[in-house]
Amino acid sequence: MRLGREGMGDLDEIARRRGVTRSEAARQAIAETAERDRRRSGLAAEAARLVQDPAYQREAREVAELMEELRGPR
């Protein structure tokens, strides 16, 4: 894997902060990025499902109306 000067500097910084080797820092960074991407994909899919759910839409409107009511006059 070629990282270039900036990439190597970033990798060295991560390794130094974590007290691990460059290789371990790279493994950790890859694993963390993959997990973050999986979570984002899961959240996006959940949001898409909710938008299609009439019960959720109804509840969201009720909450928005309540928030407007609680805010009071402008």
C-alpha positions as CSV (number, residue, x, y, z in Angstrom):
1,M,0.0,0.0,0.0
2,R,1.4,3.4,-0.9
3,L,0.4,6.2,1.3
4,G,2.6,9.1,0.2
5,R,4.3,11.6,2.5
6,E,1.1,13.0,4.1
7,G,-0.4,9.5,4.5
8,M,2.7,8.2,6.2
9,G,2.8,11.2,8.5
10,D,-0.8,10.6,9.5
11,L,-0.1,6.9,10.0
12,D,2.9,7.7,12.2
13,E,0.8,10.1,14.2
14,I,-1.9,7.5,14.8
15,A,0.8,4.9,15.8
16,R,2.6,7.3,18.1
17,R,-0.7,8.4,19.9
18,R,-1.8,4.8,20.3
19,G,1.6,3.4,21.2
20,V,1.4,0.7,18.4
21,T,3.4,-0.1,15.3
22,R,2.5,1.4,11.9
23,S,1.1,-2.0,10.8
24,E,-1.2,-2.2,13.9
25,A,-2.2,1.5,13.4
26,A,-3.1,0.8,9.8
27,R,-5.1,-2.4,10.8
28,Q,-7.0,-0.4,13.5
29,A,-7.8,2.5,11.2
30,I,-9.1,0.1,8.5
31,A,-11.2,-1.8,10.9
32,E,-12.6,1.4,12.5
33,T,-13.4,2.9,9.1
34,A,-15.2,-0.3,8.0
35,E,-17.3,-0.4,11.2
36,R,-18.2,3.3,10.8
37,D,-19.3,2.7,7.2
38,R,-21.4,-0.3,8.3
39,R,-23.1,1.8,11.0
40,R,-23.8,4.6,8.5
41,S,-25.3,2.2,6.0
42,G,-27.4,0.7,8.7
43,L,-28.6,4.1,9.9
44,A,-29.4,5.2,6.3
45,A,-31.4,2.0,5.7
46,E,-33.3,2.4,9.0
47,A,-34.1,6.0,8.1
48,A,-35.4,5.0,4.7
49,R,-37.6,2.4,6.3
50,L,-39.0,4.9,8.8
51,V,-39.8,7.4,6.1
52,Q,-42.0,4.8,4.5
53,D,-43.8,3.9,7.7
54,P,-47.1,5.7,8.1
55,A,-47.1,5.3,11.9
56,Y,-43.7,6.9,12.1
57,Q,-44.8,9.8,9.8
58,R,-47.8,10.3,12.1
59,E,-45.7,10.3,15.2
60,A,-43.1,12.7,13.7
61,R,-45.9,15.1,12.8
62,E,-47.3,14.9,16.3
63,V,-43.9,15.6,17.9
64,A,-43.3,18.5,15.5
65,E,-46.7,20.0,16.5
66,L,-45.9,19.5,20.2
67,M,-42.5,21.2,19.8
68,E,-44.2,24.2,18.0
69,E,-46.8,24.4,20.8
70,L,-44.1,24.2,23.5
71,R,-42.0,26.9,21.8
72,G,-44.8,29.4,22.4
73,P,-45.4,32.7,20.5
74,R,-42.6,34.2,18.5
